[in-house]
Amino acid sequence: MSASGAAAVPAARSAAVAGLPWPRGVKLAIAVLAGAALALAFAPLSLWPLAVAAPAVLVVLWQGASPRLAAALGFCFNFATFAAGTYWLYTSIHGFGEAPIWMALGLMLGLVGIMALYGAGLGYGVARFLPASGALRWMVAIPAAWVIIEWWRGWFLTGFPWMSLGYTQTGTWLSGYAPLAGVYGISALILVGAGALVTLAWGTRAERLAAVALTAAMWLFGWPLARVDWTHIAGAPVRVAIVQGAIPQDQKWLDSNRDRTLTLYGTLTGKALGDRVIVWPEAAAPDLINNLMYWLTALYREAHKAGSALVIGVVREDEGLYYNSILSLGAHPEWYNKHHLVPFAEFFPVPRFVRSWLRLMDLPYTDFERGAADQPPLDAGGLVLDASICYDDAYGSSMLPQLTTADALVNVTNDAWFGHSSARYQHLQIAQMRAQETGRFMLRAANDGISAVIGPHGRILAEAPQYRPVVLQALVTPYLGLTPYARVGNWLIISLAAATLAGLIALRLLRLTRAGGVEAASAARGGYTEC
């Protein structure tokens, strides 16, 4: 190696420890831009390389930063990601919820701010506890810490698992790892890739070679894994129909449109009679189902006579309590009640005096009741359905207990609450991930789109045109068996991340202790010089 080449390695290592010599304001601005760019990695744009590049920028910005600055950088990054990625919450709260602009903005930015706090905590921990530099920091420690925070965000205080990094890869080779490690496992692989980019810039020659080899192996093994059948066919294909009424959200609950909506769903269902399973979207009937029993009974008789089972989204009242439910009308009636309720839409996590104020403001404030965490699957028309309603399917691990008997998935939703925004495309990505994790077909019925049938490898096999009343028909094959992820859930990847992180933190503390001992011994011999 030449003298100049030999000097380049220490210079790079020194830069890696010190970080970028840029003003604080510049670093914060870059964190905002990188965070906003990360939102573009999700559907509908699906610029998935940004899921690797944007976190890599943040890792670079964290290098050499104090815990306080690292927390600020993490906050700005996450705030920008969620502001750009979940802006549609404003549409729901103000446009359809009819909350005042100031309230809608306050609630949306409040949620975004809470999500940003997770990034702040991550940044502080990275600067305070993790190794100062090197491939172990960039490719191991930070990915482990990030994944733990992402998982924690998905369940703490009911959780908000939206915008998890792994969802950006439903169409790439990394999706092959979904049946093995789930969405958080894919997030970990993305972050290892981000750390590899930083290692290529600042690592030693050996670290760079390891980064290239690990990244190449990670992607190359994903390609054959994506073609493995982890589950097995359990019966003949079943013909299903998804009824998409496409009732505009601002007209759906008007009393003047009630009969017209019922007629529309009856007409569309009539076109599907004879198909084994007919699925309606979330809360498709524009009234409490308690008030529609005569109409529903007549419809059920027609379906039963034609050999069809109805699986319909309804709102119901039971002993003064309200539920967002699925009613399955096959051989006998079965219910599924939504478990994961949406804050400020289906329940209001506010004190009683705030509810009284909401009543004065003429805003909705009545909570839905939460369904049980473990509910049996629905037996309908030759399929045994692992059911979820809207936001439920963002919690992949909660759908796993039913897979011992369920041979397909069904999700009924009403993404019309979010207008013509990116929310529906992001939600479709989530449904694709659930199909990949479980190795099963997913039937997805949406009020105005995106209604689809998704195969066990996450491919969209049939898709209805959006914003139009239509019946989507397809064949669905029942699958049984458990993928590795379905057997262990998120615990494997989270346990590995936690153990790795604990080991690296312990190693750093041990090194600091030894370094302190050496300095003390040097000082005792008179060799310590304070600069």
N, C-alpha and C positions, 0 to 999 in steps of 0.2 A: 504494500500500500504506500502511495506517495505521501509526503509530508502534509500536503494540503488535504488529502483524503483522510489521513489519520486525525487531523484537526477538526474535520467536519463532523465526526461522530460525537466528540465531547461537546461541540457547539450545539448540535441538535439536542443532545440530552439536557444541556443547560437550558435551552429554550423550552424544552418540555416541562422542566420543573418550574421555570419562572412564568410560563404562559405568555400570552400576547401582550406586548407593551402598549395597549390602546387605552384611551380614556374610558372611564366607567360608563359614561353616557353612550359612547359608541358601542360598547359591548352589550348594553341593555337593548339598544335599537336593533342590533343584529339578532339578539335572542327573540325579539318580537317578530322579526321577519322570518326567522327559521321556524318559529312556532306556527305562524300563519301558513307557511309553505307546507308544513306537515299535514294540515287539514286537506290539502290537495291530493294527498296520497290515497285518501278514501274515495269511495264512490261519490258522485258519478264520474269524476275525472279519472280516478284510479291511477294517478301518477306514482306508482308504487316505489320507484327508486328514491323518492323523497322520504319515504319511511325510514330509509337507511341514512340518507344524507343529512336530513334535518337534525336527528339526534346526535350525529357526529359533530355538527357545528356546536351544539350545546356542550358536548364533552370537551371540545377545544376551548370554549369560553370558560368552562369550569377550571381549566388547568391553571394552577397558580393562584386561583381566586381565594380570598378570605371566606370563611363560612358565611359572613353577612352578605358579601357580594354574590357568592354562589347561590344563596337562597333567593336573592333578588332576581338573578338570571333565570333560575328555575321557575319562579313565579311568572315572570314576563313571558317565558316560553309557553308554559301551560295556558296562561290567560289568552294568548293569541291563538293557540290551537283550538281551544274550546269556543272562543268568540267567533272564529271563522268557521268552525265545524258544526256548532249548534245554534247558530243565529236564528234558526227556524223556531226556537222556543218563543221568540217574540211574536211570531205570526200566530202561534197557538194561543198565547196569553192575551194578546191585544186584539188580533184580527178576528178570532172566533170566540175567545173567552170574554171579549168586550171589557177587559180591564183598562183603566186609563193608561195613557202612554207612559207616564212617569212610573206607574206601578209595574207595567209590563217590563220596562227597561230595568227597573230596580230588581225584579225577581230574576230576570235573565242574567244580568250582570252579577247578581248575588251568587247564583249557582256557578257561573264561570269563575268568580273569585274564589269560591270554595274549592273548585277543581284546581285552581292555580296554587292554592296552599299546599297541595300534595307535591307539586313541583318544587315549591320553596323548601319543604321539609327534606325532599330528596337532595336538593342542592346543598343544603346545610350539612347533611350527613356525609355526602361525598367529600366535601372539603374538610370536615372535622375528623372523620374516622378512617377513610380509605387510604390506601397507599398513595404517595405523592405523585408518582408517575410510573410509566412502564406498561407493558402489555397486560400484566395482571390487573392493573387499575382499569385500563380502557376496554379490555375484551372479556374480563371475568367479573371484577368487583362491581363496576357500574351497571352492567347488564343484570346482575343478580339483585342489586338494590332496586333498580328501576322496576323489574318484574314484580318484586314483592310489593312495592308501592302501587303498581297498576292493579294487582290482585286485591289489595286492601281497599283501594278506591271502589272496587266493584261490589263490596259487601258492607263496608262500614256505614252505619246510620242508614240502612236500607240499600245504600250503594248506588253508583251511577257508572256502570261498566261500559258505557258508550265510548267510542274512539280509542279502544284498545288497539295497540299497534298491529297485532296479529291479523286483524280483519282486513288490512290492506293487501294481504297476500292470498286471498281466496282464489285468484286466477293465476298464481305463479307456482313454480316447482316447490316452494316452501309449504304449500298447502298439503303436500304429502305427509307432513309431520302432524297434521291435525288429529288423525285417529290415534296417534301415539302420545301427544303431549298437550293437545287442545290449543286454544287461542293464545294462552299465556306462554306456552312452549314456543310457539311461533314468534311471539313478541321477543322472547329471549334470543332466538336466533337472529332476528333483525338487529337487535342491540349488539350482539357479538359482531355482526357485519359492520355496524357503525363504529365500534371500537377498533376493528381491523383497519378502517380507513385512517383513523388517527394514528394507529401503530405504523402504517406505511409512511406517514409523514415524520414521525418523531421516534420510532422504535429503533433498536439496534438491528444489525443485519439478520441475526438469528430470529429476532421477534418479527421482523418483516416476512421472512420466509415462512414462519409458523402462521402468520396472519393470512398469507396467500393460500397456504395449504389447507387451513381450517375452513376458510371461506369457500374455496373450491369444492371441498368434500361436502360441506353443508348443502350447497346447491345441487351438486351432482347426485347425492343420495336422495334428495327430495324428488327427483324425476321418477325413478322406479317406485318409490314409496307411494306416490300419487296414483299408481296403477294397481296397487295391491287391494284385493277384496278381503277386508277384515271380518265381514259378516257374510251370511249365506242366505240364499233364496229360500223362503219358507212357504211358498204357495204360488198359485197361478196369478198372473196379473189381474188387477181389479180396475174396472173402468170407473173413473171419478169425474165429477163435474164441479167446477168452482163458479159460483154465481157472483158476479161483480155488478152491483146496482148502480154505482157511480152517482150517488145522490150528493150534490154539493153540500158541504158541511154547514153552510149558513142557511140551508133550506131543510136540512134533514129533520129537525125537531119542531118545525112549524106545524101547528095543528091543521092548518089548511092543506098541508101536503101529506098528511098521515095516510089517508086512503089511497092516494095515488102511489105512494111508496109501497104499500102492501100489495097493491095490484101488480106493480112492476116486478116485485120479487116472486109473486105467485106465477106470473107469466113466464119469467125466465126459468123458474124451477120446472114449470110444465115442459119446457123444451129439453130438460135434462132427465125427465122421468124415464126409468129403465136403467140408468147408470147406477152402479151399486152404492156409491157414496156421493151425496150432494152437500157441498160446504158453502155456507154463507159467511160474510165478514163479521167483524166485531160489532155488536149492538146493531145488527142490521134492521131489526124491526123498530120503528120509530115510536115506541111506547113501552111501558112496562109489560113484560110478557104476561103478567097476571091479568091484564086487561084485554088480552088477545087470544084467550084460550079457545073460544068458539072458532075463530079463523084458523088458528094453528091446528086444531083437531081435524078440521076438514082437509087441510093441506096434508097432514100426516096420513090420513086415510088414503088419499090419492097416491102418495109416495109408497106407502106400504103395499098397496094393491099392485103397483108397478115393480115392486122388488127393490125399492130404493130406500136407503137410510138417510135421514137428514141430520146434519151437524151444523147448528146455527148459533151465531153469536147473539146473545140477548142480555137485556138489563132486567133484573127481577127484584122483587121485594119479598122478604120472608120474615114474618114476625117483627115488622117495623125496621128491618135492616135491609140495606141495598147491596146487591152483588152484580159485578160484571162477570157474566158466565157464558159457558158453552152448554147448550142442551143437545144431547145426542138422542135421536129418536130412531133406534134400530129395533131390535127385538123387544126392548123395553127402555124406558127413559133413563138417561144417566146425565150427571152434571159434572162440570168442572168449573170451579170458581177462581178467578184471577188471584194470584198470590202476590205478585210484585206490582204494587200500585204506584202510579205516577204522582210524585209530589206536586201540589198546587193544581192538579187536574182531577185526580181521583181521591186524594185525601189532602187535608190542610194541616201541616205540622206547625200549628200556631196555637197560642193560648186561647182560652174561651173568650176573653174580652175582644180579641182580634176577630173572632168569628162573629160576634155581635156587631162589630163595626162593618164587616163584610156584608152582613144582612142589611144594614142601613145604606150601604153603597149599592144594594140590589145586585150583588154578585153571588154566584153559586158558592156554597160553603158546606154542603152536606157530604160527608165522607162515604165512600164505599167500604164495605167490610172486606178484610183480607181473607182469601181462601187458605186452606191448610197447605203446609209446605209439601206434604206427601199425599197426593190424591191418585186414585187408581186410574189407569188408562181407560179410554172410551172404546167400547166394542161396537163397531158400526160397519155393516155391509161387507163383512169379510176382512176388514182391517181392524187391528187393535191400535188405537191412536194415542200417542203420547202428546197431550194437548198443551197449548200455551196460548195466551191472549196478549197480543201486542208486545209490550215491553217485557213480558215474561221470558221471551226467548233470548234476551240479552244475558240471561243468567244460565249459562250452559250446564253447569254442574247440577243445578236443581232439577234438570230434566232426566238425569241419569238413573235414578232409582226405578223408574217405570220401564226401563229398557229390557228387563228380564222377560217381560211378556209383550211389550209394545213392538209392533213390527213396522210402524211408520210414524212420522211426526205430522202434526197439524198446527198451524198458527193462524188465528184469525185476528185481523187488525184493522184499524181505521187511521191510516196515515194522512187522510184528508185534513186532519187537524193542523197539519203543517204546510198546507198549500202546495204550490208547485215548487217545492224546495228540494234540497239534497237529502232531506231526512228519509224519504222513502227508499232512495237508492242505498243509503247507509244501512237501513233496516233490512233490505234484501241481502246485503253482504253478510249481515249477522245470521240470517236464515241459512245462507249457503254454508257458513262455518258450522252451524249446528248439524246440518246434513253430513258434512265431512267428518266431524268428530264422532258421530254415532253410526255412520255407515248405513243410513236409512234415507228413504224418500221423504221429502218435506212437501206437504200441501200447504200453500200459502194463499189465503183468501183476504183480499183488501177491498175496502169500500170503493175506491176509485183507482186502485193500482198501488203497488205493482203486484197483481195476482200471478202466481206462478206455480209450477211443479218443478221441484229441484231433485236431481238424482243423488244417489248415495256418495258420489264423488264431488258433489257441489256444483255440477253443471246444471244450468237452467234448461230443462227439456221442453217446457211449454210456458209461454208467457202471454198474458192477455194485454191488448192495447189499453193504455191508460185513459181515464176520464170518459169511458164509454160503457154503457150497459152491455154486458156480454156474458156468455157462458163459455168457460174454458174447459175443454174435455181432454182427458189424457188417460193413459194406462199407468197404474202404480203397482209395482211388484213388492210384496211384503218381504222384509228381511229380518232375520233373527241372528242372535250371537252378539257378543260384546267386543268392541274394539279395545285395545289396551287402555286408551283414555277413559272409556266408559267403565272400566273396572276400577280405576284408582282416582278418577277425577283430577282436580287441580293439585292434590296433595303431593304427588310425586315431584312436579316441577317446582312447587313452592318450597318443599322440604329441601330439595337439592340447592335451590337458591339461598335459602336461609343458612344451611350448613356451610356452603361456600363462603358466604358473607361473614359468618361468625369466625370461620377459620382465618380469613384474610385480616379481619380486624384484630384477632388475637395475635397474628404474626406481626402486624404493625406495632401493636403495643409492646410486644416482646422486644422488637428491634429498638424502639424508643427507650425502653428500660435499660437495655444493654448499652445503648449510646450514652445514656445518662450516667451509667456506672463507669464507663471509660473516661468521660469528662471529669467525674469526681476523683477517680484515681489519678488522672493527670494533674488535677489541681493540687492534690495532696503531695505530689512529688515536686510541686513548684513549676510544672510545665504548662499550666493553664493560663492562657492569655485572653482577656476579654477585649473584643474589638468594639 
